[in-house]
């Protein structure tokens, strides 16, 4: 439901790539749909004194819908008095509204800069102002210990219901529909358990390499970049108990319970595969780098509904295909009974059910056939994930945002992998760009 409370959206780092490509286009689309509050201002924080509105709106579709809302505010991000001046300016804006405003601080900056900004937002009093929200981009730490430290740091200045940790995968239409799909289709509602499901595979495959992001990727790798956040959040949606009725506010707690039930299956050496595409070391100018661009791991749950169901998470760069999908494979008595439910998140969001049917002809032969539903075929436009993220934050809906407890639970699952890799680099597989996932896994076997 639309929130008409006056709103000030403060984008710290408005001239950056994320703001230009995602945030401002998303706000323009929300505004064009008539879903922004009637009284809304966008304050873009920047250190560039010569920044022009045209600089940040060049590639924004429907830019006219927000250009009258935007103003720039120049400030140094490491000075406490600069935040105090910002606070006075926000009060001046609020005086022009018909009622008190909510303030959203979106940190569109590199992770290493976020920590001091959070501290200064707190020390300047901006964090404690009524109806203030903090929107944070991943990564949330680099391991369990650093994530715990970051969570404590945020909690020192902000209450938990003020904080919105963004995982845009949760805002994709297919991911949002997972709960509805499970809840409103009796065929799947009744068979979503170990008695019927043989395995769960979640795959995020990229054709491109690191595309000039060498510094980021050398500090992150595939495990931290995608598994800890996106893939484990999708896993939680698959395994969690459904909310009672349509009380979607229960979903974050249900996701957390699902994550707490997960663990790595067996030993790291036996159930985790890591690889690096050939040419990566030259690309990052670090010969001898052991940073993984591919990882595949097998998890298991101690939830009685999914005991003995392997959950395989796989992601990689420079692979044969670009696709993100969830594959639910059902148990079978005969080989040709291998029914699969495939949930496509990208590039084309939709659902596919693989069934067997008799092949036309005189002989009794069966073939595998897909039944497909594509959102793009039925709807003229799908909201971008960041549109949903911003809309929900404005409307105080935490359903699609990860809590600090979920973040810590995700890091706990991966803790043994990170510690094992820190002591041993001998298991890194080198694969050719354009490889299929199966080819890389076969190298391990």
N, C-alpha and C positions, 0 to 999 in steps of 0.2 A: 504494500500500500504506500502511495506517495506521501512523503513527509513534507509539509509546507512550512516547516519552521525555517526562518531566515538562516542562510548558510554562508559561511566564508570558507572557501577551500584554499588552503595555503600549500602551494607546491614548492617545496624546497629543492631547487635544481630544475627550474622550468625550462632552461635552455638545453638540457641534456637530451640524449637520444630517447630514453623511455618516455619522457614528457611529450616530445614531438611526435613519436610514432604511435604511442598507445594512450596516454592519459588525456591529452587535449582532443584527439579524435573521438575518444569515448565520451567525453563531456559534451562535445558538439552533437553527437548522436542522441544522447540522453535529452539534451535541450531541445533538439528538433522534434523529439517524440513528446515534448511537453511534460517531461518527468523530472525536471529540476525544480527545486522550490522557486516560488514566484520571486522571492528576493534572494538573489544569489550573486556572490562576487568571487572571483578567482584572483588570488594574490600570488604572483609568481616571484619567488625569491631568487635573486641572481647577483653575481658580483660584476656582471658586465654592464657598464654605464651606457654603452651605445647600443644595447639590444633593442631591436625594433619588433613590433607586434607581427609584422610580416615575416620576420625571421623564424618565429615559432609556429606560425599558422600556414606556412607555404604549402604543405601537403595535407592539410586538414580538410577533409570533406565537410561541408556544411559549416565552415568556419564563421560565417556571418551570424550563426546562432549563438556564438559565445564571445565574439570579439569585443562587444560592448561591455562584457562582464570582467574582462581581464585588465589588470594593472600590474606593473613591475615594481618591486621594492628592492632596492640595492642595500646589501648588508654583508658584513664579514661574519662568517658562520662560527668563528671561534671567539667572539667577543660577547660577554654577558650583557653589556649595555646596549648592544645592537638588538638583542632580543627584547629588552625592556622598551626600546623605541618602537619595535614592531608591535608590542602589546598595546602601546598607546595609539598607534595607527589603526589597529584592528578595532579598538573602542570607538575611534572616530567613524569608521565605516558603519559600525553597529548603530550609532546614533541616527543614522539615516534610515534604519529599518523600523518597521512598525512594532517589533517585539524583540527580545533578546535572541541572539544568533547562536547556532552551534558552530564550532570551528573544527575543521579537519586539517591536520598537518600530515601531508603526504611526503615522506622522505624519498625523493627520487634522486638519490645520491649513492655513490659506492658504499659498500658495507662498512669499510673502515672509517668512514666519515660519520656514520649514523650514531655511533656511541657518544661522542662529545656533543652532538646536536641534541640528543635525548637528555643529556645531563643539563645543558644550558636551557632547554625548554622547561626543565624542572626547576632549576635554580632561579630562573627569571620570573617564575610564577605562572607562566603560560600553561603549563601542564595541569595546574590545579584550577584553572578558570572553569566555570560551569559549562557543561555540554561540549567538552573538548575531546577529540579523538585523535589517535596516532595510527597512521597506516605505514606498515613496514614491509619492505621487499626482502625476499630471501637473498643470500643464505642466512640462516639463523644459527651462526656458529659454524665451526669446522669439525667438531667432535662433541661428545657428550659433555665434557668438562667446560668447554668454551660456550656451549649453548646454555648450560646451567648458569654460568657467570653472566651471560648476556640477559637471560631471563630475569635474574636477580637485579641486574642494573635497570632494566625497564620497569620492573615492579617497584623499585625504589621511588620512582617519579610518577608512575601512572598506575591507576587501578586496572585490574584485568579486563573489565568491561569497556575500558577506553581504548584498548589495543586491538588492532585488526592486522593480523599477519597474513600476507597475501600469498596464496598458491593459485595461480590463474587456471591451472588444470581443473580445479574443483568447480570453476565457473563455466566450463565448457558445457554445451547443451547435453551431450551424451552423459557426462558425469552427473549433471544435475538430475537427469532422467533416470539414473540408476535406481534411486529410491522409489520413484513412481513406477518404474518398470517392474521392480520386484514386488511392490506392494499392490499394484492394481491389475496384475495378470496372474490368475490362479495357477496356470501351467507352471510358471517359474516360482511363484510364491511357495508352492507345495514341494518343489523339487530342489530348492536352494540349500542343499546340505550334503553331507558325506555319503548318504545312501544312494544318491544319484550322480553327484559330481565326481569325476575322476581326477581332474587337475584344473588349475587356474594358471594362465600365462598372461602376463602384462608386459607389453613390448612398446618401447619408444625408440624408434629407429630413425636415424638422420642420414641423408645422402651427403650432406656437406661435412667438411672437416670443422676445424675450430674457427675458420674465417677471421683471422687476425686477432683473435681473443687470447693470445698466447699467455699474457701475464695472468689473466683470470683463470685460464684453464690449468696452468702449471700450479696454481694455488688450490685448485678445486678437484678436477678429475670427474669422471662419470659418476662415481659412487656418490659424491657429495652434491654434484650438480643436479642430478635427476632422481636417483634412487631414494635418497633421504627425504626429499620433499614430494615431488609429483607421484612417483610410483607407489610409495608407501601410503600416501593419502588415497590413491585409487584402490589399493589393497584394502584399506580400512572400510571404504564404501562397499566393497564386495562382501566382506566378512561380517560387518556389523549387524547387530540385531536391528530390525526395523523399528522406527519410532511408533509409539502407541497412537493409533488413529492417524491424524495428520499433524501431529505436534512436531513440526520440523525443528523446533528449538532444541529438541533432544538429540539431534544428530551429532553435534560435536562430542558430547559425552559418549554416545554409542561408538563413534569412530575411535575415541580414546580407549575404550574397553577392548575393541578389536585389536588395536596396536599392542596393548598390554598382553594380549594372548599370543603374540607372534614371537618366534625365535628362529635363528638360523638352524636349518636341518643338519645335524651332525657337525663334522669338523670343517673348518674353512677350506683346507686343502682339497677336500673331496666335493664340496658343494658350492664353491665359488670359482668362477672363471673370469680372469681379467686379461684384456688385450690392448694393444696399441697399434694404430694403423701405420704402415710403413711410410716414412717421410715426415712423421710427426716431429721427431727430434730435430730435424733440420728446420722445420717450420717455426719451432719455438726457440731455435738456436741454443739448444741445451742437449748436446750429445751425451747419452747415458741416462736421460730422463726415464723414470719408471712410472710416470703418471699414466693412468689407464684412460683410454678413450672408449673402451668397451668393458662391460661387466654383466655377468649373468649369475644370479644366485638363487638358491632354493630355500624357501622358508616353510615352516609348518606352524600350525596353530594348536594350542591346547584347549580351545573351545570345543566342547563335545560335538557341536554341529559340524565341525570341519576336521576332526582328528583324522590323520593319515591322508589328507588331501594335500599334495605338494603344490606350493604356490611359487611359481618361477617368475622372477623379475629380470628383464633384460633391456639394456639400453646401449647405444653405441653411435659413434660418429663415423663418417665415411663408409657407410654401408650401402647395400644395393638399393634399398627403398627408403622413402620417407613415409613413415606411418606410425601412428600411435593407436594401439588397439588392446582390448581385453578379450582373451579367448577362454570360454568356459567349455571344457570337454566333458561329455557325459559318459558314464560307464556303459560298457557293452558286453554282450555275450559272444557276438561274432564280430570279425574284423570290419565288415561293411556297416556295422551299426554305429560308427563313430560320429554321432551327432555333435555339432558344435554350435554354441551361441557366440557370435563375435560382435563386440561393441566397438565401433570405430569412432575415435576421437579426432583424428586428423589423418589425411587432409580433408576427407569428406565425412562429416559426422553422420552416424546412422547405426542401424542394427541389422545384423545378418544372421539367419538361422539356416544351418546346413542340414539338409534332410536327404534321405535316400528314396528313390522312386524307381519303378520299373522302366527300363528303356523300351521305347516303342519297337515292336518287332515280334517275330514268332517265337524267339527264344526268351527264356526268363532270365534277363540280365538286369542288374540294378546299377544305377549311377548316382553319384553325389550331385545334388542341386542346391544352390543357394536361394533362399527367400530374402529379399533385401528391402529395407526401408531406409531412405535417405532424407534427412531433414531438408536438404537443399531442394529436393524435388517437390516438396509440399509447401514450403514456406519461402516467400520471396526474399526474405533477409533474416539471417541469424545474428542476434546481438554478439558482438565481440566479447571475449571473456572479461576484458577490463571494463566494459560498460556495466556488466553485472556486478563486478567487484565494487565499483564506485557507487552504483545505485544502492547496493545493499549497505555499504558503509554510511551513506547519507541517511538511510532509513533504519540504522541501528540493528541490522540483521546480521548476526554472527555465524549463521549456518555455514557459509562457504569459506570461513576463515579458520586457520589452525590456531588452537590454543597453545600456550607455552608447554602445557603437559603433553600435548600431542607431539610437539617438536622434540621434547626430551625423550619420549617413548620411541620415536623414530631413530634418534641417535643411539639409544640403548641397544636396539636391534642390530645396528651396524658396528657396535663397539668392538666386538671380537675380530671382525674383519679388518678394521683399521689397525688394531694392535698387531695382528698377525702380519699384515703387509709391511708394517713399520720395521719388522725384524727380518723379513725375507722377501727378496725381489726376484727369486729364481723362477716364479711361475708365470711371469708376464709373457703372453703370446704375441707375436708380431703377425698382423694380418694385412692382406693387400686391400687398398681402397676399392670399394665396390663389392666387397665380399658379402655373401649371405650369412645370416646368423648361424645357420646350421653348419656352414663350412668352418667357422671359428670354433664352435663347440666341438666339432669332430677333431680338431687339432688337439684339444685337451684329452679326448678319449683315445 
